[in-house]
Amino acid sequence: MTIKDRDFDLIVSKLGFKTRETDHLHAWFEYDGKVVARTRRSRKRGDLPMQNAIRQQMKLSDDQVRDAIRCTFGHSEYVAHLKSRGII
Amino acid sequence: MVVQLEPVVAQQRPDLSPTSTLKSAISPDAYVVERSDAIETDPSDFMLASLGDRRIRVKRPFEVTISRENEDFIAYAPEIDEFGFGASRQGALRDLQQAMVELYFSLNQDEERLGPDLRHILEILETKVTPAQLT
């Protein structure tokens, strides 16, 4: 499962990350007033480098990334996942 | 091995605002003064002793791994789970330095509302870096 730039943008949008652009696209997830996850991607087109690190920063498994791209894993599922891991 | 980047002497109190002046505070020279022999001798692992930003002093160096992923060079700091990438080792290292500086300031800015994972990363950063003092 590879993550392309457009996949990243779709995932952060579907999961409800806030974003900010500098040299990179920064994304962070807030829940109940707390910042609980953060990641970023380059402006490079196509497959993103360091996809494992990006997944890890977002606290997602490979399957969850795939499901997020398919739109079967959204904000509520992500919140439930973070709760199950004790992150929120 | 420790890669010591050339220190950047601050002439005035550094602006510690989160990111607005990030670029202006980073000396371009600081990016390229790592000992190339150190990088070439051991291309995979080394210790990074500067973030190339006059607002921040490194107290304890960061472990950094440089690797290749397709056409990209990747610089990864596992202790804080941060990475940089570029078309060259120096480019990847420079990107990592910028990412670490931005991470430090953004986590400090949000210190009161960090979740446990990000708070842990901030705690690690605070053991390793400190705001630069007036010189």
Backbone of each chain as ProteinMPNN parsed JSONL, in Angstrom:
{"seq_chain_A": "MTIKDRDFDLIVSKLGFKTRETDHLHAWFEYDGKVVARTRRSRKRGDLPMQNAIRQQMKLSDDQVRDAIRCTFGHSEYVAHLKSRGII", "coords_chain_A": {"N_chain_A": [[0.849, -1.202, 0.0], [0.858, 1.98, -1.056], [1.264, 5.472, -0.403], [0.12, 8.206, -1.986], [0.503, 11.688, -2.837], [-2.047, 12.806, -3.233], [-3.604, 10.929, -1.955], [-2.811, 11.256, 0.67], [-3.806, 13.828, 1.143], [-6.52, 13.329, 0.915], [-6.923, 11.535, 3.021], [-6.252, 13.06, 5.358], [-8.194, 14.964, 5.183], [-10.602, 13.446, 5.323], [-10.344, 12.276, 7.831], [-10.359, 14.414, 9.467], [-8.233, 16.111, 10.071], [-6.529, 19.168, 10.781], [-4.936, 21.559, 8.671], [-1.929, 23.106, 7.48], [0.028, 25.065, 5.33], [3.416, 25.202, 4.52], [6.663, 24.979, 3.498], [6.047, 22.437, 3.328], [3.122, 20.337, 3.589], [1.506, 20.556, 6.498], [-0.157, 18.649, 8.928], [-2.487, 18.168, 11.523], [-4.188, 16.549, 14.225], [-6.887, 17.262, 16.238], [-8.553, 16.661, 19.289], [-11.114, 17.093, 21.526], [-9.98, 19.468, 22.381], [-7.317, 18.857, 22.571], [-4.151, 18.35, 21.026], [-3.461, 15.589, 19.249], [-2.222, 14.094, 17.283], [0.186, 14.383, 14.68], [1.471, 15.179, 11.481], [3.175, 15.358, 8.313], [3.571, 16.203, 4.842], [5.526, 16.195, 1.842], [5.693, 18.559, -0.897], [5.976, 17.13, -3.068], [4.988, 15.344, -5.96], [3.086, 12.34, -6.494], [4.167, 9.138, -5.197], [4.734, 9.285, -1.733], [7.656, 9.957, 0.215], [8.942, 8.17, 3.068], [6.67, 6.734, 4.072], [5.965, 4.899, 6.033], [6.669, 6.245, 8.369], [4.919, 8.383, 8.226], [2.448, 7.059, 8.438], [2.795, 6.036, 10.998], [2.978, 8.396, 12.493], [0.404, 9.262, 12.186], [-0.902, 7.363, 13.559], [-1.938, 5.099, 12.33], [-2.735, 1.955, 10.818], [-1.61, -0.043, 8.04], [-3.854, -1.173, 6.782], [-5.851, 0.517, 7.711], [-5.156, 2.902, 6.519], [-5.606, 2.225, 3.88], [-8.376, 1.784, 4.009], [-9.211, 4.33, 4.715], [-8.611, 5.742, 2.42], [-10.406, 4.53, 0.768], [-12.621, 5.576, 1.806], [-13.98, 4.244, 3.814], [-13.199, 4.392, 6.327], [-13.465, 6.769, 8.512], [-13.777, 9.935, 10.22], [-15.171, 9.312, 12.66], [-14.53, 6.627, 13.008], [-11.822, 6.856, 13.236], [-11.533, 8.327, 15.596], [-12.588, 6.457, 17.38], [-10.663, 4.497, 17.085], [-8.354, 5.804, 18.061], [-9.142, 6.119, 20.69], [-9.301, 3.466, 21.452], [-6.672, 2.822, 21.49], [-5.819, 4.247, 23.579], [-4.945, 6.803, 23.228], [-6.504, 9.01, 23.165]], "CA_chain_A": [[0.0, 0.0, 0.0], [1.633, 3.213, -1.1], [0.489, 6.697, -0.174], [0.458, 9.29, -2.898], [0.177, 13.001, -2.277], [-3.502, 13.027, -3.208], [-4.14, 10.047, -0.917], [-2.554, 11.929, 1.945], [-4.751, 14.939, 1.274], [-7.84, 12.743, 1.13], [-6.955, 10.947, 4.371], [-6.305, 14.081, 6.405], [-9.504, 15.602, 5.085], [-11.638, 12.529, 5.806], [-10.202, 12.007, 9.264], [-10.603, 15.654, 10.192], [-7.016, 16.831, 10.453], [-6.354, 20.553, 10.34], [-3.733, 21.623, 7.844], [-1.257, 24.386, 7.266], [1.058, 24.892, 4.308], [4.671, 25.977, 4.472], [7.351, 24.239, 2.441], [5.365, 21.15, 3.336], [1.763, 20.404, 4.106], [1.465, 20.06, 7.869], [-1.504, 18.243, 9.324], [-2.56, 17.731, 12.915], [-5.525, 16.146, 14.618], [-7.27, 17.729, 17.571], [-9.759, 16.06, 19.855], [-11.429, 17.607, 22.857], [-9.05, 20.544, 22.716], [-5.935, 18.371, 22.629], [-3.492, 17.959, 19.775], [-3.106, 14.206, 19.552], [-1.395, 13.49, 16.232], [0.667, 15.358, 13.711], [2.305, 14.623, 10.423], [3.378, 16.311, 7.224], [4.02, 15.612, 3.588], [6.214, 17.121, 0.952], [4.899, 19.001, -2.04], [6.319, 16.246, -4.168], [3.871, 14.614, -6.561], [3.224, 10.891, -6.565], [4.397, 8.412, -3.956], [5.404, 10.084, -0.716], [8.721, 9.291, 0.956], [8.733, 7.891, 4.499], [5.255, 6.447, 4.317], [5.807, 4.237, 7.332], [6.703, 7.275, 9.407], [3.657, 9.137, 8.134], [1.419, 6.19, 9.04], [3.053, 5.965, 12.435], [2.615, 9.678, 13.084], [-1.064, 9.364, 12.189], [-1.38, 6.242, 14.388], [-2.763, 4.26, 11.471], [-2.156, 0.76, 10.216], [-1.694, -0.08, 6.581], [-5.254, -1.424, 6.41], [-6.652, 1.714, 7.992], [-4.848, 3.865, 5.456], [-6.34, 1.763, 2.701], [-9.806, 2.032, 4.23], [-9.443, 5.787, 4.693], [-8.609, 6.139, 1.006], [-11.681, 4.029, 0.214], [-13.683, 6.298, 2.518], [-14.717, 3.395, 4.758], [-12.626, 4.687, 7.644], [-13.548, 8.225, 8.576], [-13.502, 10.626, 11.478], [-15.679, 8.602, 13.844], [-13.731, 5.413, 13.165], [-10.487, 7.272, 13.692], [-11.656, 8.675, 17.018], [-12.735, 5.191, 18.105], [-9.347, 3.845, 17.044], [-7.459, 6.5, 18.991], [-9.607, 5.784, 22.045], [-8.951, 2.073, 21.743], [-5.222, 2.78, 21.74], [-5.531, 5.049, 24.76], [-4.313, 8.068, 22.847], [-7.444, 10.046, 23.613]], "C_chain_A": [[0.878, 1.243, 0.0], [0.698, 4.409, -0.921], [0.989, 7.758, -1.145], [0.029, 10.615, -2.267], [-1.332, 13.214, -2.187], [-4.184, 12.113, -2.189], [-3.988, 10.698, 0.453], [-3.591, 13.02, 2.167], [-6.154, 14.429, 1.56], [-7.963, 12.223, 2.568], [-7.088, 12.039, 5.435], [-7.646, 14.814, 6.375], [-10.598, 14.72, 5.683], [-11.557, 12.32, 7.314], [-10.38, 13.274, 10.109], [-9.359, 16.341, 10.717], [-7.128, 18.29, 10.011], [-5.037, 20.623, 9.575], [-3.197, 23.055, 7.75], [-0.135, 24.143, 6.265], [2.249, 25.797, 4.548], [5.425, 25.4, 3.272], [6.72, 22.859, 2.284], [3.911, 21.381, 3.725], [1.773, 19.762, 5.493], [0.021, 19.732, 8.218], [-1.479, 17.784, 10.776], [-4.009, 17.473, 13.277], [-5.777, 16.587, 16.053], [-8.531, 17.005, 18.009], [-9.935, 16.59, 21.27], [-10.393, 18.637, 23.314], [-7.59, 20.135, 22.769], [-5.413, 18.057, 21.229], [-2.94, 16.557, 19.99], [-2.267, 13.526, 18.469], [-0.971, 14.588, 15.267], [1.5, 14.629, 12.677], [2.5, 15.701, 9.369], [3.734, 15.544, 5.968], [4.73, 16.687, 2.771], [5.256, 17.593, -0.128], [5.153, 18.127, -3.267], [5.072, 15.517, -4.673], [4.143, 13.118, -6.55], [3.455, 10.261, -5.202], [5.186, 9.261, -2.968], [6.556, 9.299, -0.1], [8.303, 9.092, 2.416], [7.274, 7.607, 4.848], [5.022, 5.737, 5.646], [5.794, 5.249, 8.467], [5.409, 8.089, 9.403], [2.523, 8.333, 8.779], [1.566, 6.162, 10.561], [2.654, 7.262, 13.118], [1.098, 9.844, 13.155], [-1.706, 8.262, 13.017], [-2.26, 5.281, 13.59], [-1.997, 3.023, 11.02], [-2.272, 0.873, 8.696], [-3.147, -0.279, 6.123], [-6.118, -0.186, 6.632], [-6.391, 2.816, 6.967], [-5.629, 3.5, 4.205], [-7.828, 2.071, 2.842], [-10.126, 3.531, 4.212], [-9.479, 6.283, 3.247], [-9.901, 5.686, 0.333], [-12.891, 4.701, 0.873], [-14.534, 5.384, 3.395], [-14.161, 3.539, 6.175], [-12.544, 6.2, 7.741], [-13.285, 8.762, 9.966], [-13.948, 9.814, 12.695], [-14.892, 7.315, 14.084], [-12.335, 5.751, 13.695], [-10.512, 7.611, 15.18], [-11.768, 7.399, 17.853], [-11.404, 4.455, 18.178], [-8.381, 4.495, 18.042], [-7.855, 6.212, 20.442], [-9.187, 4.366, 22.418], [-7.465, 1.929, 22.037], [-4.826, 3.616, 22.954], [-4.867, 6.375, 24.474], [-5.21, 9.246, 23.206], [-8.41, 9.426, 24.622]], "O_chain_A": [[1.57, 1.512, 0.982], [-0.488, 4.354, -1.245], [2.156, 8.148, -1.108], [-0.715, 10.641, -1.287], [-1.835, 13.737, -1.192], [-5.217, 12.473, -1.624], [-4.905, 10.691, 1.275], [-4.18, 13.123, 3.243], [-6.891, 15.021, 2.348], [-8.972, 12.443, 3.238], [-7.945, 11.948, 6.314], [-8.163, 15.229, 7.412], [-11.426, 15.196, 6.46], [-12.58, 12.202, 7.988], [-10.533, 13.196, 11.328], [-9.423, 17.074, 11.704], [-7.746, 18.598, 8.991], [-4.13, 19.826, 9.817], [-3.916, 24.04, 7.918], [0.569, 23.135, 6.342], [2.104, 27.002, 4.753], [4.889, 25.34, 2.165], [6.847, 22.211, 1.245], [3.525, 22.476, 4.134], [2.021, 18.564, 5.63], [-0.902, 20.456, 7.845], [-0.554, 17.092, 11.201], [-4.929, 18.078, 12.726], [-4.984, 16.318, 16.955], [-9.445, 16.767, 17.22], [-9.021, 16.537, 22.093], [-9.99, 18.665, 24.477], [-6.717, 20.975, 22.989], [-6.145, 17.565, 20.37], [-2.052, 16.357, 20.818], [-1.664, 12.483, 18.722], [-1.673, 15.579, 15.07], [2.14, 13.615, 12.955], [2.034, 16.829, 9.53], [4.146, 14.385, 6.023], [4.56, 17.889, 2.978], [4.143, 17.082, -0.253], [4.613, 18.363, -4.347], [4.211, 15.125, -3.886], [5.295, 12.686, -6.593], [3.002, 10.778, -4.181], [6.186, 9.881, -3.33], [6.439, 8.088, 0.089], [7.413, 9.778, 2.918], [6.724, 8.168, 5.795], [4.003, 5.95, 6.302], [5.011, 5.132, 9.409], [4.878, 8.435, 10.458], [1.74, 8.866, 9.565], [0.586, 6.252, 11.3], [2.062, 7.242, 14.197], [0.575, 10.486, 14.066], [-2.928, 8.23, 13.161], [-3.217, 4.72, 14.123], [-0.776, 3.048, 10.863], [-2.938, 1.758, 8.16], [-3.603, 0.376, 5.186], [-7.006, 0.115, 5.834], [-7.296, 3.564, 6.599], [-6.233, 4.356, 3.558], [-8.46, 2.56, 1.906], [-11.189, 3.94, 3.745], [-10.287, 7.144, 2.899], [-10.425, 6.361, -0.554], [-14.038, 4.418, 0.527], [-15.684, 5.708, 3.69], [-14.619, 2.87, 7.101], [-11.677, 6.832, 7.138], [-12.642, 8.108, 10.787], [-13.187, 9.649, 13.648], [-14.618, 6.955, 15.229], [-11.759, 5.015, 14.497], [-9.615, 7.224, 15.929], [-11.128, 7.271, 18.896], [-11.062, 3.866, 19.203], [-7.678, 3.801, 18.776], [-6.995, 6.08, 21.312], [-8.773, 4.101, 23.547], [-7.052, 1.015, 22.751], [-3.651, 3.686, 23.314], [-4.294, 6.999, 25.366], [-4.731, 10.338, 23.511], [-9.293, 10.114, 25.135]]}, "seq_chain_B": "MVVQLEPVVAQQRPDLSPTSTLKSAISPDAYVVERSDAIETDPSDFMLASLGDRRIRVKRPFEVTISRENEDFIAYAPEIDEFGFGASRQGALRDLQQAMVELYFSLNQDEERLGPDLRHILEILETKVTPAQLT", "coords_chain_B": {"N_chain_B": [[29.545, 8.77, 15.663], [29.831, 12.293, 15.823], [28.211, 14.819, 14.193], [29.046, 17.951, 13.848], [27.632, 20.89, 13.236], [28.492, 24.064, 11.935], [28.548, 26.592, 14.339], [26.047, 29.099, 14.685], [26.222, 32.392, 15.309], [24.281, 34.277, 17.379], [23.236, 37.58, 17.118], [21.427, 39.089, 18.363], [18.678, 38.889, 20.665], [17.049, 35.906, 20.029], [14.163, 35.515, 17.981], [11.497, 33.894, 19.233], [9.11, 33.165, 18.226], [6.658, 30.921, 16.903], [6.725, 29.941, 14.033], [6.796, 31.937, 12.186], [9.05, 33.402, 11.6], [10.8, 31.556, 10.897], [12.362, 30.823, 8.606], [13.971, 33.049, 8.179], [15.534, 32.969, 10.371], [17.209, 30.902, 10.11], [20.386, 30.093, 9.246], [21.679, 29.937, 6.033], [24.221, 28.979, 5.67], [24.542, 27.247, 7.709], [23.456, 24.919, 6.935], [25.145, 23.522, 5.304], [27.557, 22.903, 6.335], [28.156, 20.589, 7.574], [30.445, 18.009, 8.295], [31.541, 16.676, 5.452], [33.052, 14.429, 5.146], [32.399, 12.983, 7.357], [29.782, 12.273, 6.85], [30.122, 10.799, 4.537], [31.828, 8.777, 5.355], [30.358, 7.197, 7.096], [27.489, 6.491, 6.04], [25.028, 5.841, 7.115], [24.308, 6.101, 9.918], [24.503, 8.647, 12.383], [25.327, 11.267, 14.755], [23.544, 14.186, 15.333], [24.371, 17.431, 15.956], [23.513, 20.023, 15.793], [20.84, 22.211, 14.946], [20.942, 24.078, 13.051], [19.855, 26.574, 13.471], [19.662, 29.716, 14.819], [18.161, 30.239, 17.015], [18.02, 28.087, 18.611], [19.779, 25.887, 20.722], [21.598, 22.923, 20.715], [21.722, 20.605, 23.227], [22.145, 17.94, 23.717], [23.127, 15.616, 21.356], [21.23, 14.452, 18.48], [20.261, 11.252, 17.438], [20.592, 10.215, 14.146], [19.536, 8.733, 11.169], [20.514, 8.098, 7.896], [19.139, 7.267, 4.856], [18.255, 5.703, 1.726], [15.548, 6.117, -0.423], [14.05, 5.092, -3.116], [14.492, 7.684, -5.358], [14.962, 9.501, -3.423], [16.739, 10.897, -0.654], [16.636, 10.079, 2.742], [16.441, 11.457, 5.915], [16.283, 10.484, 9.161], [15.094, 10.873, 12.412], [14.864, 8.893, 14.932], [14.326, 9.102, 17.674], [12.525, 11.134, 18.062], [10.727, 10.628, 16.169], [10.784, 11.924, 13.655], [11.317, 13.161, 10.34], [13.238, 13.955, 7.403], [13.616, 14.826, 3.964], [15.222, 14.709, 0.743], [16.933, 15.556, -2.334], [19.533, 15.014, -1.995], [21.967, 13.921, 0.463], [22.642, 16.048, 2.119], [20.535, 17.746, 1.572], [18.394, 16.275, 2.586], [19.11, 16.193, 5.261], [19.062, 18.9, 5.912], [16.356, 19.406, 5.547], [15.33, 17.82, 7.567], [16.404, 19.147, 9.794], [15.015, 21.597, 9.649], [12.437, 20.619, 10.007], [12.618, 19.66, 12.607], [13.082, 21.984, 14.057], [10.734, 23.398, 13.554], [8.951, 21.608, 14.658], [9.705, 21.69, 17.36], [9.074, 24.356, 18.106], [6.345, 24.48, 17.481], [5.242, 22.501, 19.124], [5.898, 23.557, 21.604], [4.36, 25.845, 21.533], [1.83, 24.757, 21.675], [1.858, 23.535, 24.1], [0.229, 23.284, 26.397], [-1.88, 21.833, 25.567], [-1.305, 19.321, 24.547], [-1.563, 15.956, 23.437], [-0.782, 12.7, 24.897], [1.292, 11.35, 23.405], [2.499, 13.355, 21.838], [3.237, 15.073, 23.852], [5.177, 13.546, 25.053], [7.104, 13.527, 23.036], [7.775, 16.224, 23.041], [8.9, 16.386, 25.576], [11.18, 14.836, 25.21], [12.483, 16.41, 23.301], [12.995, 18.654, 24.863], [14.909, 17.746, 26.567], [17.045, 17.742, 24.968], [17.394, 20.087, 23.488], [17.63, 23.671, 23.8], [16.386, 26.999, 24.145], [18.353, 29.46, 22.537], [20.735, 31.595, 24.166], [21.305, 35.1, 24.838], [24.095, 36.517, 23.197]], "CA_chain_B": [[30.253, 9.993, 15.336], [29.018, 13.488, 15.998], [28.321, 15.794, 13.114], [28.889, 19.27, 14.461], [27.463, 21.944, 12.25], [29.112, 25.32, 12.336], [27.618, 27.364, 15.152], [25.592, 30.372, 14.161], [26.26, 33.312, 16.432], [23.14, 35.195, 17.406], [23.626, 38.938, 17.451], [20.384, 39.669, 19.181], [17.833, 37.84, 21.236], [16.317, 35.262, 18.946], [12.711, 35.557, 17.967], [11.05, 32.537, 19.522], [7.767, 32.916, 17.728], [6.654, 29.546, 16.418], [7.227, 29.607, 12.701], [6.699, 33.033, 11.243], [10.368, 33.873, 11.196], [11.665, 30.373, 10.862], [13.335, 30.825, 7.527], [14.95, 34.117, 8.324], [16.411, 32.671, 11.5], [18.09, 29.795, 9.768], [21.49, 30.5, 8.398], [21.919, 28.992, 4.945], [25.528, 28.358, 5.846], [24.475, 26.178, 8.703], [23.001, 23.68, 6.307], [26.101, 22.842, 4.434], [28.875, 22.829, 6.943], [28.447, 19.324, 8.213], [31.66, 17.438, 7.717], [31.133, 15.736, 4.418], [33.748, 13.157, 5.337], [31.651, 12.227, 8.352], [28.628, 11.69, 6.181], [30.538, 9.807, 3.551], [32.456, 7.644, 6.012], [29.302, 6.346, 7.627], [26.309, 7.122, 5.474], [23.749, 5.383, 7.646], [23.971, 6.596, 11.249], [25.408, 9.593, 13.026], [24.693, 12.115, 15.751], [23.365, 15.538, 14.831], [24.613, 18.298, 17.102], [22.998, 21.371, 15.553], [19.652, 22.283, 14.099], [21.156, 25.119, 12.053], [18.938, 27.68, 13.743], [20.299, 30.472, 15.892], [17.272, 30.337, 18.177], [18.025, 26.83, 19.357], [21.064, 25.252, 20.959], [21.472, 21.493, 20.993], [22.458, 20.2, 24.428], [22.512, 16.535, 23.515], [22.883, 15.368, 19.923], [20.173, 13.546, 18.05], [20.589, 10.13, 16.57], [19.986, 10.384, 12.819], [19.838, 7.709, 10.175], [20.305, 8.524, 6.511], [18.92, 6.116, 3.976], [17.819, 6.049, 0.376], [14.24, 5.546, -0.76], [13.943, 5.454, -4.533], [15.449, 8.738, -5.682], [15.052, 10.426, -2.296], [17.494, 10.611, 0.559], [15.796, 10.247, 3.918], [17.112, 11.633, 7.202], [15.254, 10.114, 10.139], [15.476, 10.989, 13.819], [13.907, 7.974, 15.557], [13.962, 9.461, 19.053], [11.36, 12.026, 18.041], [9.901, 10.177, 15.054], [10.698, 12.993, 12.66], [12.118, 12.828, 9.17], [13.395, 14.943, 6.346], [14.002, 14.163, 2.722], [15.755, 15.607, -0.258], [17.598, 14.913, -3.458], [20.891, 14.69, -1.561], [22.042, 13.722, 1.917], [22.595, 17.35, 2.768], [19.172, 18.255, 1.449], [17.548, 15.55, 3.535], [19.487, 16.626, 6.608], [18.553, 20.268, 6.065], [14.908, 19.308, 5.704], [15.096, 17.296, 8.913], [16.677, 20.222, 10.751], [13.877, 22.515, 9.612], [11.28, 19.938, 10.597], [12.816, 19.579, 14.054], [12.896, 23.333, 14.596], [9.303, 23.697, 13.512], [8.309, 20.731, 15.643], [10.003, 22.206, 18.708], [8.305, 25.571, 18.391], [4.896, 24.24, 17.438], [4.861, 21.767, 20.334], [5.962, 24.505, 22.71], [3.206, 26.738, 21.432], [0.629, 24.009, 22.07], [2.275, 22.703, 25.225], [-0.841, 23.04, 27.368], [-2.957, 20.993, 25.03], [-0.747, 18.191, 23.798], [-1.885, 14.601, 23.842], [0.359, 12.041, 25.548], [2.403, 11.041, 22.495], [3.198, 14.582, 21.467], [3.885, 15.579, 25.068], [6.398, 12.742, 25.225], [8.093, 14.022, 22.068], [8.252, 17.523, 23.539], [9.795, 16.127, 26.712], [12.473, 14.396, 24.647], [13.119, 17.579, 22.696], [13.473, 19.575, 25.904], [16.153, 17.213, 27.158], [18.098, 17.822, 23.958], [17.613, 21.427, 22.962], [17.217, 24.767, 24.645], [16.466, 28.266, 23.42], [19.679, 30.078, 22.596], [20.827, 32.757, 25.03], [21.967, 36.273, 24.252], [25.553, 36.422, 23.177]], "C_chain_B": [[29.311, 11.162, 15.468], [29.26, 14.424, 14.832], [28.034, 17.163, 13.706], [28.771, 20.303, 13.361], [28.052, 23.226, 12.805], [28.13, 26.131, 13.166], [27.259, 28.685, 14.485], [25.485, 31.326, 15.336], [25.082, 34.274, 16.336], [23.599, 36.575, 17.853], [22.591, 39.631, 18.318], [19.529, 38.538, 19.722], [17.017, 37.203, 20.123], [14.814, 35.408, 19.106], [12.204, 34.135, 18.144], [9.622, 32.3, 19.085], [7.785, 31.616, 16.942], [7.259, 29.352, 15.029], [7.337, 30.8, 11.771], [8.057, 33.5, 10.75], [11.347, 32.723, 11.051], [12.744, 30.48, 9.803], [14.413, 31.883, 7.729], [15.939, 33.81, 9.433], [17.406, 31.576, 11.185], [19.173, 30.281, 8.824], [21.686, 29.497, 7.28], [23.245, 28.267, 5.104], [25.457, 27.156, 6.77], [24.048, 24.856, 8.089], [24.145, 22.865, 5.748], [27.467, 22.663, 5.053], [29.107, 21.521, 7.688], [29.666, 18.721, 7.52], [31.267, 16.397, 6.697], [31.831, 14.4, 4.589], [33.008, 12.301, 6.356], [30.455, 11.547, 7.717], [29.074, 10.556, 5.261], [31.113, 8.558, 4.214], [31.418, 6.663, 6.535], [27.972, 6.932, 7.177], [25.01, 6.779, 6.185], [23.372, 6.023, 8.978], [24.989, 7.614, 11.728], [24.628, 10.391, 14.055], [24.671, 13.546, 15.225], [23.423, 16.509, 16.005], [24.191, 19.74, 16.871], [21.745, 21.281, 14.701], [19.782, 23.412, 13.084], [20.24, 26.309, 12.234], [19.464, 28.43, 14.962], [19.411, 30.597, 17.127], [17.369, 29.13, 19.095], [19.445, 26.309, 19.504], [20.816, 23.786, 21.31], [22.348, 21.147, 22.191], [22.977, 18.774, 24.286], [22.175, 16.175, 22.079], [21.783, 14.344, 19.671], [20.755, 12.426, 17.206], [19.857, 10.328, 15.242], [20.453, 9.256, 11.908], [19.56, 8.269, 8.791], [20.146, 7.274, 5.649], [18.432, 6.618, 2.623], [16.479, 5.375, 0.126], [13.923, 6.0, -2.175], [14.945, 6.559, -4.842], [15.653, 9.726, -4.535], [16.051, 9.944, -1.257], [16.58, 10.94, 1.733], [16.699, 10.427, 5.134], [16.05, 11.437, 8.276], [15.828, 10.204, 11.548], [14.503, 10.141, 14.635], [13.466, 8.39, 16.956], [12.721, 10.344, 19.102], [10.455, 11.72, 16.853], [9.698, 11.296, 14.026], [11.632, 12.672, 11.508], [12.226, 14.032, 8.235], [13.804, 14.208, 5.083], [14.491, 15.195, 1.73], [16.456, 14.829, -1.341], [19.037, 14.534, -3.127], [20.863, 14.446, -0.054], [21.927, 15.06, 2.642], [21.195, 17.938, 2.703], [18.23, 17.588, 2.437], [17.832, 15.998, 4.964], [18.955, 18.033, 6.889], [17.046, 20.252, 6.291], [14.554, 18.787, 7.087], [15.334, 18.388, 9.953], [15.503, 21.194, 10.812], [12.659, 21.9, 10.284], [11.396, 19.893, 12.112], [12.614, 20.94, 14.709], [11.404, 23.675, 14.642], [8.55, 22.857, 14.541], [8.501, 21.285, 17.055], [9.133, 23.417, 19.028], [6.8, 25.313, 18.386], [4.438, 23.463, 18.668], [4.917, 22.67, 21.555], [4.749, 25.422, 22.721], [1.939, 26.048, 21.949], [0.849, 23.189, 23.333], [1.128, 22.324, 26.159], [-1.915, 22.104, 26.851], [-2.438, 19.857, 24.152], [-1.28, 16.876, 24.337], [-0.628, 13.913, 24.342], [1.538, 11.773, 24.618], [3.208, 12.288, 22.155], [3.861, 15.224, 22.681], [5.189, 14.827, 25.311], [7.493, 13.226, 24.264], [8.643, 15.37, 22.528], [9.219, 17.322, 24.71], [11.171, 15.672, 26.225], [13.212, 15.597, 24.058], [13.716, 18.493, 23.768], [14.691, 19.051, 26.638], [17.329, 17.44, 26.213], [18.382, 19.212, 23.436], [17.13, 22.475, 23.957], [17.239, 26.036, 23.822], [17.844, 28.895, 23.583], [19.628, 31.311, 23.494], [21.46, 33.913, 24.275], [23.468, 36.069, 24.25], [26.159, 37.807, 23.117]], "O_chain_B": [[28.109, 11.022, 15.243], [30.401, 14.775, 14.532], [26.888, 17.48, 14.025], [29.732, 20.553, 12.634], [28.094, 23.429, 14.018], [26.993, 26.34, 12.743], [28.082, 29.299, 13.807], [24.719, 31.075, 16.266], [24.914, 34.985, 15.345], [24.284, 36.706, 18.868], [22.876, 40.657, 18.936], [19.641, 37.388, 19.296], [16.361, 37.907, 19.355], [14.28, 35.423, 20.215], [12.452, 33.272, 17.302], [8.987, 31.34, 19.523], [8.814, 31.247, 16.375], [8.248, 28.631, 14.9], [7.908, 30.692, 10.686], [8.193, 33.943, 9.609], [12.563, 32.909, 11.08], [13.92, 30.247, 10.086], [15.597, 31.649, 7.486], [17.056, 34.328, 9.438], [18.354, 31.361, 11.94], [18.898, 30.81, 7.747], [21.845, 28.307, 7.551], [23.383, 27.103, 4.728], [26.205, 26.188, 6.63], [24.263, 23.795, 8.674], [24.091, 21.635, 5.733], [28.427, 22.309, 4.367], [30.128, 21.355, 8.356], [29.879, 18.904, 6.322], [30.72, 15.351, 7.045], [31.285, 13.357, 4.228], [32.98, 11.075, 6.256], [30.153, 10.39, 8.009], [28.46, 9.49, 5.226], [30.931, 7.44, 3.731], [31.585, 5.449, 6.427], [27.397, 7.776, 7.865], [23.978, 7.377, 5.884], [22.229, 6.447, 9.152], [26.19, 7.461, 11.506], [23.419, 10.214, 14.21], [25.68, 14.046, 14.728], [22.622, 16.418, 16.936], [24.493, 20.602, 17.697], [21.606, 20.399, 13.854], [18.843, 23.68, 12.334], [19.886, 26.98, 11.265], [19.685, 27.834, 16.015], [19.882, 31.024, 18.181], [16.862, 29.147, 20.216], [20.217, 26.289, 18.545], [19.933, 23.464, 22.104], [23.559, 21.368, 22.174], [24.098, 18.456, 24.684], [21.052, 16.406, 21.631], [21.461, 13.507, 20.514], [21.632, 12.643, 16.369], [18.651, 10.577, 15.219], [21.628, 8.889, 11.896], [18.5, 8.845, 8.544], [20.948, 6.344, 5.729], [18.229, 7.816, 2.423], [16.304, 4.195, 0.432], [13.568, 7.157, -2.4], [16.14, 6.382, -4.607], [16.425, 10.676, -4.659], [16.19, 8.746, -1.014], [15.854, 11.934, 1.723], [17.616, 9.636, 5.353], [15.04, 12.141, 8.296], [16.904, 9.68, 11.834], [13.427, 10.617, 14.995], [12.355, 8.067, 17.378], [11.959, 10.304, 20.067], [9.523, 12.471, 16.567], [8.577, 11.566, 13.593], [12.633, 11.981, 11.693], [11.43, 14.969, 8.277], [14.289, 13.078, 5.148], [14.215, 16.389, 1.855], [16.563, 13.604, -1.282], [19.685, 13.816, -3.888], [19.869, 14.726, 0.616], [21.216, 15.188, 3.639], [20.724, 18.554, 3.66], [17.381, 18.24, 3.046], [16.917, 16.162, 5.771], [18.458, 18.309, 7.98], [16.526, 20.994, 7.125], [13.598, 19.25, 7.709], [14.549, 18.535, 10.89], [15.052, 21.568, 11.894], [11.941, 22.565, 11.031], [10.406, 20.064, 12.824], [12.038, 21.033, 15.793], [10.895, 24.175, 15.645], [7.632, 23.338, 15.205], [7.556, 21.337, 17.842], [8.528, 23.489, 20.098], [6.069, 25.872, 19.203], [3.362, 23.732, 19.201], [4.074, 22.562, 22.445], [4.189, 25.732, 23.773], [1.088, 26.678, 22.578], [0.102, 22.249, 23.603], [1.058, 21.197, 26.65], [-2.761, 21.637, 27.614], [-3.054, 19.488, 23.152], [-1.43, 16.704, 25.547], [0.469, 14.461, 24.231], [2.685, 11.959, 25.024], [4.439, 12.276, 22.182], [4.917, 15.844, 22.562], [6.186, 15.417, 25.728], [8.661, 13.32, 24.64], [9.842, 15.626, 22.415], [10.233, 18.013, 24.813], [12.197, 16.08, 26.77], [14.408, 15.778, 24.285], [14.807, 19.035, 23.595], [15.423, 19.819, 27.263], [18.485, 17.338, 26.624], [19.494, 19.491, 22.987], [16.321, 22.189, 24.84], [18.032, 26.147, 22.887], [18.424, 28.854, 24.668], [18.603, 31.987, 23.574], [22.067, 33.733, 23.219], [24.035, 35.515, 25.191], [27.382, 37.945, 23.093]]}, "name": "protein", "num_of_chains": 2, "seq": "MTIKDRDFDLIVSKLGFKTRETDHLHAWFEYDGKVVARTRRSRKRGDLPMQNAIRQQMKLSDDQVRDAIRCTFGHSEYVAHLKSRGIIMVVQLEPVVAQQRPDLSPTSTLKSAISPDAYVVERSDAIETDPSDFMLASLGDRRIRVKRPFEVTISRENEDFIAYAPEIDEFGFGASRQGALRDLQQAMVELYFSLNQDEERLGPDLRHILEILETKVTPAQLT"}
